Amino acid sequence: MLCALGAAVCFGAATVLQAMAARTAGAQEGGGGEAGVLLRALRQWRYLAGLGLDGLGFVFQVLALRSIPIYAVSAALASSLAVTAVVASRLLRVRLSRGEWGAVAVVCAGLAMLGLASGTEGDREGSDALKFAMLGVALAVLGVGLAGGRLPERGRGLVLGLAAGFGFGVVEVAVRLIDTVEPAELLTNPATYALLLGGGAAFLALTSALRRGSVTVATAAMVIGETVGPAVVGVVWLGDRTREGLAWLAVLGFVVSVAGALVLARFGEAPAEAPQRVESP
């Protein structure tokens, strides 16, 4: 569980650092549109540090998925929104309402429940059918991402956000379906291609969702897609279980932590210009 929480901290902090770098790059003179902003951001230590944290977070994610159930890792990764919210409140001067501070506390409580209730990873090996199914989902996500601009405006953010969530979910499941890092085995394992394609397609869909729709809607949809689907796959097909007699606590912890993350969905992309929110009375 510590590795899953470490991944959440890395991803959440990386989002804020990259937002700060993009903010500075956007204020600098120079053309090139979005590509120019990206190139200027890449020359800043905050953006590079954010990329480094993303890489470290992925390592922690892989280690977590090899030791605890997928449902626990999924909920922990969703909690990265709480990390982003807390860090943004300090570095970007984004003011959190009392309700959002409460959501951060709720996320922490839900993760504590999961930590107490989750057992070890499932003991079932993924079938070839499941591996090809994950590859099929990844291809579907890629198709949705490529068609993002042609989707109906109403509901576009929701559809793209869900697609991104499913893509990230494919990555979580695929990690469990890769049994060895031997080159010959990796190249013949459909899960390897599902992992690579799913991750790339998820980023494509999420980028399109954030550019063309509501950040809050897209992020909330992504959280649902990347938590519920992988959790079901882990329990039904990979044998993920809880500690004896604590299934109810795991379900409660999962629901509570994901619900708290949904409240913080506006932090799915740290704002370029920090909005000033007024504290609730």
C-alpha positions in Angstrom: 0.0 0.0 0.0 2.9 2.3 0.7 4.0 2.0 -3.0 0.5 2.9 -4.2 0.4 6.0 -1.9 3.9 6.9 -3.1 2.6 6.8 -6.7 -0.3 9.0 -5.8 2.0 11.6 -4.1 4.3 11.6 -7.1 1.5 12.0 -9.7 -0.3 14.6 -7.6 2.8 16.8 -7.0 4.0 16.4 -10.7 0.7 17.9 -11.9 1.3 21.1 -9.9 4.9 21.4 -10.9 4.1 21.0 -14.5 1.2 23.5 -14.2 3.6 26.1 -12.7 6.1 25.5 -15.5 3.4 25.8 -18.2 2.1 29.0 -16.5 5.5 30.6 -16.7 6.2 29.4 -20.2 2.8 30.8 -21.4 3.7 34.2 -20.0 7.0 34.3 -21.8 7.4 35.9 -25.2 7.7 33.6 -28.2 5.5 32.0 -30.8 4.9 28.5 -31.8 1.5 28.0 -30.2 1.1 25.1 -27.9 4.2 23.4 -29.2 6.2 26.6 -28.4 4.8 26.7 -24.9 5.8 23.0 -24.4 9.3 23.6 -25.6 9.7 26.6 -23.2 8.3 24.5 -20.4 10.8 21.8 -21.1 13.6 24.2 -20.3 12.3 24.7 -16.8 13.4 22.6 -13.8 9.8 22.4 -12.5 8.6 20.7 -15.6 11.5 18.3 -15.8 11.1 17.6 -12.1 7.4 16.8 -12.8 8.3 14.4 -15.5 10.8 12.7 -13.2 8.1 12.4 -10.6 5.7 10.9 -13.2 8.4 8.3 -14.0 9.0 7.5 -10.3 5.2 7.3 -9.7 4.9 4.7 -12.5 7.6 2.6 -10.9 5.7 2.7 -7.6 2.5 1.9 -9.4 4.0 -1.2 -11.0 5.5 -2.4 -7.6 2.1 -1.8 -5.9 0.2 -3.8 -8.6 2.6 -6.7 -8.1 1.8 -6.9 -4.4 -1.7 -5.7 -3.5 -5.1 -6.0 -5.2 -5.9 -3.8 -8.2 -8.9 -2.2 -6.4 -6.6 -0.8 -3.7 -4.1 0.6 -6.2 -6.9 2.2 -8.3 -8.4 4.0 -5.3 -4.9 5.1 -4.2 -4.1 6.5 -7.6 -7.4 8.4 -7.7 -6.3 10.0 -4.4 -3.6 11.8 -6.3 -6.3 14.5 -6.9 -6.2 15.1 -3.1 -2.4 15.5 -3.3 -2.8 18.0 -6.2 -5.4 20.0 -4.3 -3.2 20.3 -1.2 0.0 21.1 -3.1 -1.9 23.6 -5.3 -3.3 25.4 -2.3 0.3 26.1 -1.2 2.2 26.6 -4.4 -0.5 28.0 -6.8 -2.4 29.8 -4.1 -5.6 27.9 -5.0 -8.1 28.4 -2.2 -9.9 25.2 -1.1 -13.4 25.4 0.3 -14.2 23.7 3.5 -16.0 21.1 1.5 -12.8 20.4 -0.5 -10.7 20.1 2.7 -13.3 17.7 3.9 -13.0 15.7 0.7 -9.3 15.4 1.3 -9.9 14.1 4.8 -12.5 11.6 3.3 -10.0 10.3 0.8 -7.5 9.7 3.5 -10.1 7.9 5.6 -11.1 5.7 2.7 -7.5 4.8 1.9 -7.0 3.9 5.6 -9.9 1.5 5.4 -8.5 -0.1 2.3 -5.1 -0.4 3.9 -6.7 -2.3 6.8 -8.9 -4.5 4.6 -7.0 -5.4 1.5 -5.2 -8.7 1.2 -2.5 -9.8 -1.2 -2.8 -9.7 -4.9 -5.0 -12.4 -6.6 -3.6 -15.9 -7.2 -5.1 -16.4 -10.6 -3.2 -16.1 -13.8 -4.8 -14.0 -16.5 -6.1 -16.0 -19.4 -5.2 -15.3 -23.0 -8.7 -14.2 -23.6 -8.4 -11.5 -20.9 -5.1 -10.3 -22.4 -6.6 -9.9 -25.9 -9.7 -8.3 -24.3 -7.4 -5.6 -22.7 -5.8 -5.1 -26.1 -9.2 -4.7 -27.6 -10.2 -2.1 -25.0 -7.0 -0.2 -25.7 -7.8 -0.1 -29.4 -11.3 1.1 -28.7 -9.9 3.9 -26.4 -7.5 4.9 -29.2 -10.4 5.1 -31.6 -12.4 7.4 -29.3 -9.4 9.6 -28.7 -8.7 10.0 -32.4 -12.4 10.8 -33.0 -12.5 13.3 -30.1 -13.0 16.4 -32.3 -15.9 14.8 -34.2 -17.8 13.7 -31.1 -21.0 15.7 -30.3 -20.2 18.7 -28.2 -22.7 17.7 -25.5 -21.2 14.8 -23.6 -17.9 15.0 -25.3 -15.9 15.6 -22.1 -17.8 12.7 -20.4 -17.1 10.2 -23.2 -13.4 11.2 -23.6 -12.9 11.2 -19.8 -14.4 7.7 -19.5 -12.2 6.5 -22.4 -9.1 7.9 -20.7 -10.1 6.2 -17.5 -10.5 2.9 -19.3 -7.1 3.3 -21.0 -5.4 3.9 -17.6 -7.3 0.9 -16.3 -6.0 -1.2 -19.1 -2.5 -0.3 -17.9 -3.2 -1.4 -14.4 -4.6 -4.7 -15.4 -1.9 -5.3 -18.1 0.8 -4.9 -15.4 -0.7 -7.9 -13.6 -0.9 -9.9 -16.9 2.8 -9.6 -17.6 4.5 -12.4 -15.8 8.1 -12.0 -17.0 10.4 -9.3 -18.5 12.2 -11.8 -20.8 12.3 -10.1 -24.2 10.9 -13.1 -26.1 8.0 -13.5 -23.7 7.3 -9.7 -23.7 7.1 -9.5 -27.5 4.6 -12.4 -27.7 2.4 -11.3 -24.8 -0.7 -9.3 -25.9 -0.7 -7.6 -22.5 2.6 -5.8 -23.4 0.9 -4.1 -26.4 -2.2 -3.5 -24.3 -0.1 -1.6 -21.7 1.7 0.5 -24.3 -1.3 1.2 -26.4 -3.6 1.7 -23.5 -1.4 4.3 -21.8 -0.8 6.3 -25.0 -4.5 6.2 -26.0 -5.5 7.3 -22.5 -3.2 10.4 -22.7 -4.6 11.2 -26.1 -8.2 10.9 -24.9 -7.5 12.9 -21.8 -5.7 15.7 -23.6 -8.6 16.0 -26.1 -11.1 16.0 -23.2 -9.3 18.8 -21.3 -9.0 20.9 -24.5 -12.6 20.4 -25.6 -14.7 20.1 -22.5 -15.0 20.6 -18.8 -12.0 19.7 -16.7 -14.2 18.7 -13.8 -16.5 16.5 -15.9 -13.7 14.8 -17.8 -11.7 14.1 -14.6 -14.7 12.8 -12.7 -15.4 10.4 -15.6 -11.7 9.4 -15.8 -11.7 8.6 -12.1 -14.7 6.3 -12.4 -13.3 4.6 -15.5 -9.9 3.9 -14.0 -11.1 2.6 -10.7 -14.4 0.6 -11.1 -13.4 -1.4 -14.2 -10.0 -2.6 -13.1 -11.3 -3.4 -9.6 -14.0 -5.6 -11.1 -11.5 -7.4 -13.4 -9.1 -7.9 -10.4 -11.9 -9.5 -8.2 -13.7 -11.5 -10.9 -10.9 -12.7 -13.2 -7.6 -12.4 -11.2 -8.8 -13.5 -7.7 -8.2 -10.3 -5.7 -9.6 -10.7 -2.2 -9.7 -8.9 1.1 -8.6 -10.0 4.5 -10.9 -12.5 6.2 -14.2 -10.9 7.2 -13.2 -7.4 6.0 -14.8 -7.4 2.6 -17.3 -4.8 3.8 -14.6 -2.5 5.0 -12.8 -2.8 1.6 -15.9 -1.9 -0.3 -16.7 1.0 2.0 -13.1 2.3 1.8 -13.1 2.0 -2.0 -16.5 3.9 -2.3 -15.4 6.6 0.2 -12.0 7.3 -1.4 -13.4 7.4 -4.9 -16.3 9.7 -3.8 -13.8 12.0 -2.1 -11.7 12.1 -5.3 -14.8 13.0 -7.4 -15.4 16.0 -5.2 -11.8 17.2 -6.1 -12.3 16.5 -9.8 -11.6 20.2 -10.7 -7.9 19.5 -9.8 -7.6 17.0 -12.7 -5.6 19.7 -14.4 -4.1 22.3 -12.1 -5.3 25.7 -13.4 -3.0 27.9 -15.4 -4.3 30.9 -13.5 -5.2 30.0 -10.0 -8.8 30.8 -9.2 -9.6 32.4 -5.9 -12.3 30.5 -4.2 -14.1 32.0 -1.3 -14.3 29.9 1.9 -17.7 28.5 2.6 -19.3 30.3 5.6 
